Amino acid sequence: MSSPVPKNPPNPLFEIALTIVLPSLVLDKLSKPEMLGPFGALVVSLLFPLGFGVWCWYKKTGWNVFSILGLATILLSGGLGLLKLPAVWVAVKETAMPLIIAVAFPLSHRFGKPLIQAMLMQPHIMNVNTLQAKAASSPWIKEQLDQCTFKASLGMGGGMVLSSIANFFLALYLLNGKEPGSEAFVKALGTLNWAGTVVIGLPLLVIMMVVFMWLLNRIQRITGLERDDLLNPGKTVRRQVTSQ
């Protein structure tokens, strides 16, 4: 099945900034009583991921994963702050989100829609048509590709597990000692959201790049395609492998 290359490929950094970082800053800066207050800041911050998600659905006829994550993160963080729950429950929430994503990576293979393909094997990143044609040419190649993408999913899942642990201790560090529901607590929640994106997101980006390079090398060895064949719209195959 062919996958057309979109004219305007998505920009993950822009989407993360719009749906997570910017709402977190709103939650942080506008939660003072003389500004919007905790509840008002929460409502305004939710408008960014919600509005962008609706726009993506209307324009692209599909959902946007960063909008969903941003909406869930801001809603849970701000909601827990308004409920005046202790900091440890926020820390548990910060741990649960990455753990769910970690489990989703290998579990998605069972449903035939691997998340690793949605992240790293898109038409604007990789020559998907050439790769799919090569996989269809040999059952052995398809089996080997499935195995290496599953291992890549385990690698991404492992990175998310590390993220969940780091999130837990970061939440305790920022929220411990602050009165739940107070202005300082709500501001700390906003700081937690953007700090978690920077402090934890950057290492995850490195892990994603390492997994992508490993996956690319494995695909080259399995299919006989060169890197230029995989990353560019070239048609040639410069070397061949023997199916086993």
N, C-alpha and C positions, 0 to 999 in steps of 0.2 A: 504494500500500500504506500503510495507516495505521500509526502508531506510537504506542501508548498511553503517556501520561505516567505515569512511575512515581510511586507515593505518596511514597516517600522518595528524592528525587534524590541521586546520589552527591555527596560533598563532596571535591573533589580535594585541598584543603589538608590535610584530616584524613588522607586516604589517603597523601599524600606524607610527612606527619609520622610516620605509623605504620610505613610500609614502608621509608623511607629515612633520615629524620632520627633517629628513635629508635634503630634498629639501629646507626647510625653513632656515636651517643653511647655505646651499650653497648660497641662496638668500641674506642672511645676511652678510656672510663673504667675498664673492667673487664679490660684486657689486661695489667695488672701481674702479675708472678709471684705476689705475695701475694694477689691477687684470683682471677681465673679463668685468667689466663695468655693468651697470644695465641690458642692453639687453642680454649680454652674460650670466650673472648669471641666468637670467630668463630662457633662453634656456636650460642650463645645469640642473637647478633644475627641469624642466619639464621632463627630461629624466628618472628620478627615478620612478615616478608614471606611466608614459607611458610605460617604459620598463617592469616594474613588471606586469602591466595589460596585456601586450602582452604575457609575459611568462605564466601567469595564464591561459590565453585563449588557448595558445598552449598546455600546459601540462594538464590542468584540463577541457578543453572544457567548459569554463564558464567565466563570468566576475567577477572582484574583486571590491567590493564596496569601499574599502579603496583607490584603485587606482583611481577610478572615482572621489571620494571626494578630494583626494590629487591633482589630475590633475586640477579639477575645482577651488580649493582653490588657488593653486599657479598661475594658469593662470589668474584668476580674480584679485588676489592681485597684481601680477607683472604687468599685463596689465593695471590696473588702475593707477599704479605708472608711467608707461611709457606714459600714456595719460595725465599725469599731472592734474588729477582731484583733487578737494579739499578733505581734510580728511573726511568730512562728508559723501561723497559718498562711501568711503571705509568702513566707519562705517555702512552705510546702507547695503552694501554687506555682511558684517560680521553678520548683523542681519538677512538678508534674508535667508542665507544658513540653519541655524538651524531651522528657522520657516518652511521652506519647508520640512525639515525632520520631524518636529513635526506634520505637517499636514499629511505627508505620512504614519505615524504609524496607525492612525485610518482609513485613506482612503484606505490603502492596504487591509483591511478586505473586502471592497466592491468588490475588484477584485479577492478575493479568495486566495491571497498570502500574509498573514499577515507578516509584517516585524518582529514582535515580535517572531514569530516562527523561522525565519531565524537567529535571534540573540541568543535566549535563549533555543530553543527547537530543538537542533541539536543532531544527533546520538552520537557524542562524549561527549555530556553533559548529555543527558537524554535518557532513554530507550524508544525510540520513538515507536518501534514495539509493546511493551506491552501497551503503552498509546493508540495507534491507535486501537489496538484490543479491549481495554476496551471501547473506545468511540463508536466503531461499535456495541457493544453488547447491547446498550440501547440508544434510541433517547433522553431520558431525560439527560443521562450523556453527550452525544454529545452537546446538547443545553447548558448545564451548563458550559462545557469546553469552548465553543465558547464565552459565556458571560464573563467568567473570563479572557480569553486571550484578549478580547476587552478592558476590564478595565485595564489590564496590558499595553496595547498599549496607552491608555489615560494617564497612569502614565508616560510612557517614553516620550510621546508627551509633557506633562507638564514640564518634565525635560529639553527638548530641547527649550521650550519657555523661561525658566529661563536662559539657555545658550545664547539665542539670545540677551536677554537684557544685560547680562554681556559682551557679545562680542561687543555690540555697545559702551558701556562706556570704555571698554579696548582699542578699536580702537581710540576713541577720545583722550584718555589719551596719547597714544603712538605717535599719528600722528599730534596732534594739534600743530600749530606753525611751522611746518616743510614745506619747499617749495616743492610742488608736483613735482615729477620727479627728485629731487635732490638725491645725494648719501645718505644723512641722511634719506630722506623719504623712499627710497628703503630698506635701512637697517632696518628702523622701521617696514616695512612690513614683513620682515623676522622674526624680533622679535615678531611681532604680531601673526604670524602663530604658532611658537613653544610655545610662552607664552600662547596663547589661548588653545593649546592642553593640557598644564600642569595645568594652573590655572582653566580652565573650564572643561577640560576632566576628571580630578580626581573627582570632585563632581559628574559629570555625571556617572562615574564608580560606585560611591557609590549608586546613585539612581538606576542604573541598578541592582546592587546586592540586594537592598531592594525590587525592583519589582520582581526579580527572586525568592527570598525567599517567598514573598507573593504569587506568582503564584504557587510555589511548594506546599505550605501549602493548598491552595485552591484546587489544583488537588488531593491531598491526601484525603481531606474531601469529594470531589465529587466522586472519583473512588473507594475509599477504599484501594488503594494501599499504601504500606508503602514507606518511603523515599528510602530504599534499593532497592525496586522494581523499582523505578523511575530513580535512579541514577546509578544502577548497572545492569548487564545483568541477574539478577535473574529471576526466572520464577514464584515464589510463590506469592500468594496474601494472606496476613495474616488476613485480616478482610473484611467483606462484607458490602455493603450498599444496602438499598432498594430503587429501582427506584420509583420516584413519577410521 
